[in-house]
Structures are given as structure tokens and as C-alpha cells.
């Protein structure tokens, strides 16, 4: 699957993966508003065995196939208390 990754201008370290370039029509309106302007960060061929920094590629593909997008949010901060 060819994948297009967009960076959110409003939410730090938040990325949107799409199978269609500029295919933002698959997003719920509320999510689209929360993300603000989206800038293309990269595009690449996504395969189930591809190593991704914060997600399992097979899960990303499954989510895109089911909903049209995958939203990558930053991991929660480590709490030391």
C-alpha cells in the first residue's frame, strides 16, 4: 500500500497516514478541526514487514483499510511518581 504521511500543525508529534494523497474527506469533521493544517511529511510504500518508529505496520495497514486513515499520536509521557 502506498502511504502518505501528514504532520499536524496544531498537535505536536501527531501524524496522519492516508492511502490517498490529500484524501482528508475520510476524516471525521471534529478530528479534522483538531489537527489543523496538515503538511505532507513523507510518502512511501508500506508493507506489513516495514519497521515503523511508533506503530506496527500491519496494524497501520489494517486501520487504513478499515477507516481510510491511521492517526499516530505521541506516546504518553513517562511518569515517575
ABEGO torsion letter per residue (X at the ends): XBBBBBBBAABBGBBBBBABBGBAAABBAAAAAAAEBBBBABBBBBBAABBBAABBAAAAAAAAAAAGBBBBBBBBBBBAX
